[in-house]
Amino acid sequence: MEDKLVTIAEYMDSIEADMAKQTLEDFKIPAVVVGPNAGDLRVGALEMILLQVKQGDAERAKQILETQEQSYTPEELEELDDMDEFGSPEESEGPEEPKEQ
């Protein structure tokens, strides 16, 4: 039965889960985010958020997510981990120096 939903990934926050869902949908794979805190913008929810796809799409979806994750350098992954839910650095590094023209 290829229409059965299966879990292909688990996330600690809804933002990461929603980003993975959008990635799959960009590849025309319908996905759903399931969990008690799905859609909650708070990071670090207590329970895991599940990303599910149809069983027939599961292997391809896993490969896509793995490829997307591997396309980042370790520095980029660290930078992404350091961002808050709005995509800004969590710690301010001070004012930016004006660029010379």
Contact map, one row per residue, 1 for C-alpha under 8 A:
11110000000000000000000000000000000000000000000000000010000000000000000000000000000000000000000000000
11110000000000000000000000000000000000000000000000000111000000000000000000000000000000000000000000000
11111000000000000000000000000000000000000000000000000111000000000000000000000000000000000000000000000
11111100000000000000000000000000000000000000000000000110000000000000000000000000000000000000000000000
00111110000000000000000000000000000000000000000000011110000000000000000000000000000000000000000000000
00011111000000000000000000000000000000000000000000011110010000000000000000000000000000000000000000000
00001111110000000000000000000000000000000000000001111000000000000000000000000000000000000000000000000
00000111110000000000000000000000000000000000000001111000010011000000000000000000000000000000000000000
00000011111000000000000000000000000000000000000001110000000000000000000000000000000000000000000000000
00000011111100001000000000000000000000000000000111100000000000000000000000000000000000000000000000000
00000000111111011000000000000000000000000000000111100000000000000000000000000000000000000000000000000
00000000011111010000000000000000000000000011111110000000000000000000000000000000000000000000000000000
00000000001111111000000000000000000000001111100110000000000000000000000000000000000000000000000000000
00000000001111111100000000000000000011111110000010000000000000000000000000000000000000000000000000000
00000000000011111110000000000000000000101010000000000000000000000000000000000000000010000000000000000
00000000001111111111000000000000000000000000000000000000000000000000000000000000000000000000000000000
00000000011011111111100000000000100000000000000011100000000000000000000000000000000000000000000000000
00000000000001111111110000000000100000000000000000000000000000000000000000000000000000000000000000000
00000000000000111111111000000000000000000000000000000000000000000000000000000000000000000000000000000
00000000000000011111111100000000000000000000000000100000000000001000000000000000000000000000000000000
00000000000000001111111110000111100000000000000000100000000000000000000000000000000000000000000000000
00000000000000000111111111000000000000000000000000000000000000000000000000000000000000000000000000000
00000000000000000011111111100000000000000000000000000000000000001000000000000000000000000000000000000
00000000000000000001111111111110000000000000000000000000000010011000000000000000000000000000000000000
00000000000000000000111111111110000000000000000000000000000000000000000000000000000000000000000000000
00000000000000000000011111111000000000000000000000000000000000000000000000000000000000000000000000000
00000000000000000000001111111000000000000000000000000000000000000000000000000000000000000000000000000
00000000000000000000000111111100000000000000000000000000000000000000000000000000000000000000000000000
00000000000000000000000111111110000000000000000000001000100010000000000000000000000000000000000000000
00000000000000000000100110011111000000000000000000001100000000000000000000000000000000000000000000000
00000000000000000000100110001111100000000000000000111100000000000000000000000000000000000000000000000
00000000000000000000100000000111110000000000000000111000000000000000000000000000000000000000000000000
00000000000000001100100000000011111001000000000011110000000000000000000000000000000000000000000000000
00000000000000000000000000000001111101000000000011110000000000000000000000000000000000000000000000000
00000000000000000000000000000000111111000000001111000000000000000000000000000000000000000000000000000
00000000000000000000000000000000011111000000001010000000000000000000000000000000000000000000000000000
00000000000001000000000000000000001111110000101010000000000000000000000000000000000000000000000000000
00000000000001000000000000000000111111110000000010000000000000000000000000000000000000000000000000000
00000000000001100000000000000000000011111000000000000000000000000000000000000000000000000000000000000
00000000000001000000000000000000000011111100000000000000000000000000000000000000000000000000000000000
00000000000011100000000000000000000000111110000000000000000000000000000000000000000010000000000000000
00000000000011000000000000000000000000011111100000000000000000000000000000000000000010000000000000000
00000000000111100000000000000000000000001111100000000000000000000000000000000000000010000000000000000
00000000000110000000000000000000000000000111110000000000000000000000000000000000000000000000000000000
00000000000110000000000000000000000010000111111100000000000000000000000000000000000000000000000000000
00000000000100000000000000000000000000000001111100000000000000000000000000000000000000000000000000000
00000000000100000000000000000000001110000000111110000000000000000000000000000000000000000000000000000
00000000011110000000000000000000001000000000111111000000000000000000000000000000000000000000000000000
00000000011111001000000000000000111111000000001111100000000000000000000000000000000000000000000000000
00000011111000001000000000000000111000000000000111110000000000000000000000000000000000000000000000000
00000011111000001001100000000011110000000000000011111000000000000000000000000000000000000000000000000
00001111100000000000000000000011110000000000000001111100000000000000000000000000000000000000000000000
00001111000000000000000000001111000000000000000000111110110010000000000000000000000000000000000000000
01111100000000000000000000000110000000000000000000011111110000000000000000000000000000000000000000000
11111100000000000000000000000000000000000000000000001111110000000000000000000000000000000000000000000
01100000000000000000000000000000000000000000000000000111111000000000000000000000000000000000000000000
00000000000000000000000000001000000000000000000000001111111110000000000000000000000000000000000000000
00000101000000000000000000000000000000000000000000001111111111000000000000000000000000000000000000000
00000000000000000000000000000000000000000000000000000001111111100000000000000000000000000000000000000
00000000000000000000000000000000000000000000000000000000111111110000000000000000000000000000000000000
00000001000000000000000100001000000000000000000000001000111111111000000000000000000000000000000000000
00000001000000000000000000000000000000000000000000000000011111111100000000000000000000000000000000000
00000000000000000000000000000000000000000000000000000000001111111110000000000000000000000000000000000
00000000000000000000000100000000000000000000000000000000000111111111000000000000000000000000000000000
00000000000000000001001100000000000000000000000000000000000011111111100000000000000000000000000000000
00000000000000000000000000000000000000000000000000000000000001111111110000000000000000000000000000000
00000000000000000000000000000000000000000000000000000000000000111111111000000000000000000000000000000
00000000000000000000000000000000000000000000000000000000000000011111111100000000000000000000000000000
00000000000000000000000000000000000000000000000000000000000000001111111100000000000000000000000000000
00000000000000000000000000000000000000000000000000000000000000000111111110000000000000000000000000000
00000000000000000000000000000000000000000000000000000000000000000011111110000000000000000000000000000
00000000000000000000000000000000000000000000000000000000000000000001111111111000000000000000000000000
00000000000000000000000000000000000000000000000000000000000000000000011111111000000000000000000000000
00000000000000000000000000000000000000000000000000000000000000000000000111111100000000000000000000000
00000000000000000000000000000000000000000000000000000000000000000000000111111110000000000000000000000
00000000000000000000000000000000000000000000000000000000000000000000000111111111000000000000000000000
00000000000000000000000000000000000000000000000000000000000000000000000111111111100000000000000000000
00000000000000000000000000000000000000000000000000000000000000000000000001111111110000000000000000000
00000000000000000000000000000000000000000000000000000000000000000000000000111111111000000000000000000
00000000000000000000000000000000000000000000000000000000000000000000000000011111111000000000000000000
00000000000000000000000000000000000000000000000000000000000000000000000000001111111000000000000000000
00000000000000000000000000000000000000000000000000000000000000000000000000000111111100001100000000000
00000000000000000000000000000000000000000000000000000000000000000000000000000011111111111100000000000
00000000000000000000000000000000000000000000000000000000000000000000000000000000011111111100000000000
00000000000000100000000000000000000000001110000000000000000000000000000000000000001111110000000000000
00000000000000000000000000000000000000000000000000000000000000000000000000000000001111110000000000000
00000000000000000000000000000000000000000000000000000000000000000000000000000000001111111000000000000
00000000000000000000000000000000000000000000000000000000000000000000000000000000001111111100000000000
00000000000000000000000000000000000000000000000000000000000000000000000000000000011100111111000000000
00000000000000000000000000000000000000000000000000000000000000000000000000000000011100011111000000000
00000000000000000000000000000000000000000000000000000000000000000000000000000000000000001111100000000
00000000000000000000000000000000000000000000000000000000000000000000000000000000000000001111110000000
00000000000000000000000000000000000000000000000000000000000000000000000000000000000000000011111000000
00000000000000000000000000000000000000000000000000000000000000000000000000000000000000000001111100000
00000000000000000000000000000000000000000000000000000000000000000000000000000000000000000000111110000
00000000000000000000000000000000000000000000000000000000000000000000000000000000000000000000011111000
00000000000000000000000000000000000000000000000000000000000000000000000000000000000000000000001111100
00000000000000000000000000000000000000000000000000000000000000000000000000000000000000000000000111110
00000000000000000000000000000000000000000000000000000000000000000000000000000000000000000000000011111
00000000000000000000000000000000000000000000000000000000000000000000000000000000000000000000000001111
00000000000000000000000000000000000000000000000000000000000000000000000000000000000000000000000000111
